[in-house]
Amino acid sequence: MKQIYLIGLLLAFACISGFSQRFEGGIIAGFNASQVDGDNYSGYHKPGIAFGGFVQTNLSRSVYAAMELKFMQKGSRNIDSLATDGQIKYIMRLNYIDLPVYLGIRTSEKISLLAGISPSYLISGNEYNDYGKFEVEDQNAFEEFDLQGMLGFRFQITQRLFVDLRGAYSLLPIRKQEGDPLWYWKSNQFNNLLSTTVLYRLDF
């Protein structure tokens, strides 16, 4: 089933890329700093990579629409080096395929404001502590689908080179937990992501 969803995303991306007369695009690479709200740890301590491609088209002189297809590493990390019995480690590693769709509003010649949503499909999700990877029976399964709201800025460095700074937050829980269902944001877990990427525009 995962392969079917992934193939669907790839086909959608390829179809949009095919309109080369109207669309421009290129490659993306960068880094993520992430945490998971609701896991009792705080801080963007989980590093990860981001890479993929993008396509975009101008809707007007100041507004453009874009879509990306990216591999994204997210999750959570905690190492308590002050613990009296040694380090207490916890790592949550989540690998996603993201398909952000967003609008860019050019506020000047070099700066754009970005806003959109980012559907994501979970490829793998694992947790680790001082004793290694969690056994299957000790794991609470993650949701396969995530939907994040996204805000950010784009800075144009050259004609082809851009830098994006973004924040994204899950609108749906990535994992449900036992607790009071009335406390939606406290009883579940959500991806909380800061991302810095470089975009390089290619000619089709």
N, C-alpha and C positions, 0 to 999 in steps of 0.2 A: 504493500500500500504506500509506503514512504516513497518508493521509486516512482510510482504513478504520479504522486503529487509533484515530485521534483521535475519529472519530464514535462508536466503541464506548465510549471513556472518557466522552464527553459524555452518551451515553444512560444509562450506568450511574449517573452523577451525577444525572441528571434523574429516574431511577426512584426513587432513594433520597429525593430531595428531595420527591417526591410524597406521602410519608407525613407530611404536615404536622401531623397530630394527635399523632404521637409524636416528631417530629423538630423541632429548631430549627436555624437556620442564619443565615448572613450573608455578608459580604464580607471579604476579606483584602487587605492591601497592606503592603509593607515592602521591606527591603533585604537583600541577601546579601553576604557576604564569603567568597570561595572561593579554593581552590588545588587543584592536581591533584598528588597524590602520585605520584612516579615520573617527573616531567618535569625533574628536576634543579634546580628552583627551589623556594624555600620562602617561606612567609608568605602570609597571606590578603590578597593585594594586588589581586585581581580583584573589583571591585564589580559588583553587578547588582541588578535589581529582581525583586520577587515580587508577583504579584497573582492573585486568583481568588475562589473561594467555598468555604464549608464547610457541612456538616450534622453534627449530633451528637444523640445520645439518651442519656438516663440509664439505666444498668443497675442502679444502686442509688443510695443517697444519697451515696455517696462515689466511685463509679466511673461514667464515661461512655465511650461509644465514639464516634469521629468519623471523618469522611472529608473530604478536600479535593480540589479540582481547581484547579491553579495553573499559571501560566506562570512559569518560573524561569530566570534567567540565571546561568550558572556558568562555570567556566573557570579560567584562570591568567594571570598578568601579571608581567612583569619589565622594569624599566628600570634599567640600570646607568649612572647619571649620572657615575660616577667613571672610566669607561673612557677611556683616553688618546686614542682615536680618535673620541671623541664618544659619544653614547648608543647603547647596544645594546638594542634593543627586542624583546620577544617577548610576544605576546598570543594566548591561546587563548580563543575565544568560543564557548560552548556554550549553546544555547537548548533548554529541555526543557518538556514538559508533565508535571507531577508529579501523582500520585494517592496522597497519604499516607493510610494507614489506621492508626489508633492508639487506645490507651486513655489516658484521663486519670484520675488518682487524686487526689482532693481531700485535701490534707494539712492544709488549714485553710479558712476561709471565703473567703480571697482567693487562695490558691496551689494549683496543681495540678502534679503530676509527669506528664510525657507520655512514652510509649514506644510505638514502632511501626515499621512499614516503609513505604518510599516507592518504589513502582515509578515509573519515569520513561521517557518516550519522547523520543528526540532529534529535534528539529525541524530544527536546523541546527548544524553544527560547522565552524568555520574557524580558521585560524592566520595570524598576521601577524608580520612583522619590519620592520627598517628599510627594506626594499625593497617593502613592501606585502603584499598577500594571497598566501599560498602558492599556487603553481600546482598544478593537480590532480595532475600526475605527481610532485610533491614531497610530497604529503600521505599520511600513514598513516591510513587510514579509522578512524573511531570506531564503536563498537558502537551500534546503534540503541536497545537496551534497557539501562537501568540499574536496579539495585535497591539502595536505601540503607537501612541501619539508622538509626533516629532516636531521640534522647533530648532532652528539653527541659523547660522550666518555663512555666507560664501564670500570669499575674498579672491579677487582676480589678481594673479601675480604677473602673468604674461598673457599673450593671446591664447595660449593653449593650456596654461597651468593655473589651477585654482586650488584653494584650501578651504575645506569645510570644517566648521566647529558646530557640533550638534548635541542636543540632549534628547533622550527618548525614554518614555515610561509606558509600562504595560497598562492597557485599558481593561484587559481580562487577566485573571489569575493564571500564573504559570504552574501553580501547584496549590491545591486546596488543603487546608488544615482543619483540624477539629477546633471548634470554638464557636462563639456566638455569631450566628449568621447575620445579625444586625450590624455587626462591626466588620463590614465588608473589607475595608482596607487594612484592618488589623488581624483578621482571621485567615488571610490568604497571603501568598507570596507573589511578588511582582518584580519584573526586570526593571532596573534603573540604570541607565547607560549614558556615559559621556563618550563622544567619539570625535577623533581628529583624523581626517582623511585628505589625501591629495588626489585631485582629479586631473587627468591629462587628456585633452581633447584630440581625437584622431580624425583624419579625413576619410570618409567612406568612398 
